[in-house]
């Protein structure tokens, strides 16, 4: 996959094969054309397209969630209320949408031993999230404990995921980072341009092969937003909790913010279904801003995104949540 942002989409336009071949074909003599035609008939067509005839055009898509200071979604803004900058250079917004576009969602469910007493509320949270789905959404389910496992590949049947979660058996340790890595790879098969990973977990990582740095890089190179519900016993002294659980909230905060998503720490299990539904609604109440970068260099470098919001007169100061950068395509 080309290096793009969590909130960027690389649209590749390739010249039709017959056009590319036809131009080259006319440059040969009649005898040479007969020889070329003979070779064409003997080879698969795909082999004939030279790599240098590929034309790339980039459209950077930035999902933005706007709320009041109390956290209420604001959904009636116009394109003129937004200004977007890349590396401090203002960009022309050419795409603006605020409809309930279909989503591709990876649900990452912690099935480690410490989740045993939290399964009931966690399954309620899954049900609340799936209630926000529309007919064109698609989902996959990854369970993780000692290692991640793709329990259900992409499907539009959210009931299938819920029924599997209800019958989950818990055991072992927590390979959270490995599960996120698997989720990012699975997202390459997504059919929708808007992609999100939703995590339900009760602790940090203590069993992964991938490092935090590797997962951060993978998120920066993907177009996936990460949302997390971290179930932490924050009332206990840090000395009474394992080190990975002490670091867990910070880890999920960092990963979610990096991707333009959000982490919701859960202290009261009864809050899980409500927060899960809130995440589902947030994903469906986003603006999507798009622009073609003025800088067209394919240098593979990280580019910072900054958004300025001018709310309508009479509105309070609004909060924005969005991805703050992406990697340009590599040479």
N, C-alpha and C positions, 0 to 999 in steps of 0.2 A: 504494500500500500504506500502511495506517495506520502511524504511527510507534510501533513496539513494540520490544522488546529482541531481541537475538540469541537470547535464551532465553525469549522470551515469545511467546504465541500469542493473537491477538485473535479471539475467537469471536463472530460476528455473527449474531443471530437476528432475522429479518425477519418481521413478521406476514404470514400468508398473504394473498394478494391479494384473494381473495373475501371475507374477513372485513373488511378495510379498506374495500373498496368497499361491502359490504353495510350497514355502519353509516351511511355517508354517504347511501346510497340511501334508507334508511327515513325520512330527515328531509325528503324532498320530497313534494309533492302527486302525485296520480295522473297529471295531465297532464305534470308535470315529469319523472316517472319514465319516461314514454314517450319524451320527448325525450332523456333521459340514455341510455336503452337504445339508441336510434338512433345516438347518438354512439359508444357503446361498440362497436357492431357494425362501425363504420367505421374504428376505430383499433386499432393493436396494443395488446394487453393491458398490456404493460410500461409504457406511458405513463401509466397511471392511478394508479400507486402514488406518493403524495406522499412527499417525502423525510422529513418530520417523523414518519412512522409507523415509522421505523427504531429498533430497540432494541438497544443494544450492551451486552454483558456481557464483562468481561475476566478471563481466567485467565492468570496469569503462570507459565510453565513454566521451571524452572531445571535443566538437566542438570548433574549433579555427579559428578565422578570422584574416588574416594577411594583413596589408596594408603598403604602403609607407608612408613617412611623409606627403604626400599630400592627403592621403586617398584613393589611388588607390589600389584595391584588388590585391594581389599577389597569383597566382594560380599554379605556376610551381615549388614549393618546393618538396623535397623528404623526406622520413622518416628519413634519416640520418641527416637532418637539425634540427631535434627536439630532445630535451631531456626533460623528464618529471619526476617530483619529487613529492612524497607524504610524508608529514611531514619530508622534507629534505632528504629522502631516494630515490635514483634513481630507477625508475621502468622500466622494459623491455616493450617497445612498441610492442605489438603483433597484433595490428589492425591499419591500416592506409588507409584512403580513402579520396578522394577529388572529388567524383562524385556528380552529382545533385540528391541526394537521395530524395525520396518523403517526404513531410512535412505534419504534422498535425498542423493546425493553428487556434487559437481562435482569432477572430476579436472582440474587445471590443469597442463599439461605444458610445460616450457620447451623450445622448439625453436630457440633462438638458436644462433649459430655456435659459441659456446664449449662447447656440450653435445655436440659431435661425438664426443669420446672417452669420453663418459659414458653414451651411449645404451644400451649393453648392460646395465649394472647398473641403470639407471633403469627399463628395461623389466622386469627381474627384480623390482624394487620394486613396480611396478604389478601384476604377477602375484601377488606375495605379499599385497598388499592385497586384491585381488579374491577370493582364496581364503577370506577371512573373510566374504564376502557370504552373505546368505540369499536365498531365492527371491523375497521381497517387496521387496527393495532395488531402487533405480533409480539410474542414473548418467548423467552427460553428460561429454563431453570437450572441453576448450578447449585448443588449441595456441596458443602465443604466441611471436613473435620481434619483428619490426618492428611488428606489430599482432596483436591476439588474433583467433582464428577459432574459431567453434563447429564443431568437426570432427564431433561426433556428438551429437545432441540426446538428451533423456532416453530411456533404454532399460533394460530389465532384463537385457539380454545383455552381461555384462561381458567376454565373450570378444571381442565386436566392438571394444570399446575397446582391449583388449590387442593385438589384431592390428593395429589402426591405429597404436598407439604403436611397435610393433616396426618398422614401415615408415616411421617419421618421418624426414624430411630436415631437417637443421639448416642455418640460415643467419641472418645479420643480427644485429640488436641485441635488447634485452630490454624488452618493454612489460608488465612485471609488474603494475603498478597498473591499467592498462587491462583486463588479463585478469581481475583480481579484480572489477572493476566489472561486467564482462560476466557473470561467474559469479553475482554477487548478483542481477542482473536475471533471469538464467535460472532462479534458484531460485524466482522467483514462480510458476513453472509446476509446482513440485514437488507431488507427491500425498501425501507423508509429512510429519508435523509435525516430525520430527527431521531437521535439515539440516546438512551439513558441506561445506566446501571443502577439498580436499587439494592442496597445491602441491608440485611437484618442480621445483626451480630451482637454478642454480649461481651466481647473482649478484643484485645489486640492480637497480634500475630505471634505464634510461638512454634510454627512448624513449616515455614515456607522456604522454598529454594530461591525465590526471587527476592531481591532487596528492595527497600523503599525507593532508592534512587532509580532502579530499573523500572519500577511501576510508575513513578512520576514521569519519566521520559516516555513511557508507553502512552500515558494519558495525554501528554503534550503533543504526541504525534498522531493521536486519534481524534475523531470527531464525536466523542462520547461524553455526556455529562454524568457525573457520579453523585448520587444521593444516598445517604446512609442514615439508618436508625440504630444508634449505638446504645445498647442496653447495659448501663454501667451502674454499679453500686457505689455512687459517689459519696455516700454518707460515711463509709468506712475510711479509716485512716489509710493513707497510701502505704504505710508499713504493713498493713494487714492484707494488701492486695498484691498479686503477682506483678512483676515489673511490666509485662506486656499489657496488662489491664490498665495500669497507671498511665502508660503511653497511648493507650487505645483512643481516647477522645481526641488527643492532639493529632494522631495519625489520620483519623477519619476527617477531621477538620481540614487538614492540609490537602488531602487528596480531593475532597469535595470542592474546596475553594479553587484549587488549581484547574479543575475541569469546568468551572462555572456552575457547579451544583451546590448542594448544601448538606450539612450534617445536623441531625436533630438528636441530641443526647436524650435518652429516655431514662428517667429515674423511677417513675411510677408506671408499671406495666399496663395499667388501665389506659394510659395515654397512647399506647401503640396504634390501635385502630384509627384513632382520630388523626394522628400525625401521618400515618400511611396514606389516608385519604387526602390529607393536605398536600402531600408530595405529588400525588396523582393530579390534583387540581392545578398545582403550580406548573407542572409540565404542560398543561393544556391552556394556561393563561399567559403564555409568553409571546412577546413580539419577536419576530425574526427579521433582523436587518441584514442586508446583503450589499456588498460593494466589490467592484473589480479594482484591485490595488493599483495605485499609481506606479509604485515600484514593481516592475514586471521581471526583475532579475530572479532567476532560478538559482539562488545561492544557498539554500538549505538553512538559512539563519533564522533565529527566533525574532519575531516581530511583535512589539507591544501594541495592544489595542486599548484605547481610552474612549470612554463614552461620556458626552455631556448631555444633560437632560434639562430642558427648559419647560417646566410644567405650565399649564394654562393659568391665567390670572385667577387668584383666589384659592388655588390649591396649596396645601402645605408642602414642605420640603419632602421630596420623594426619594426612596431608596432604590438602587438598581443592583441587580445581580447578574453577572455575565462573565464570560471567559475573557481573560486579560491578555491573551496572546496566542500565537500559533507559529509553527515552523513553516517557512516557505518551501515550495517544492525544491528538491535537490537538483543539481545540474544533470 
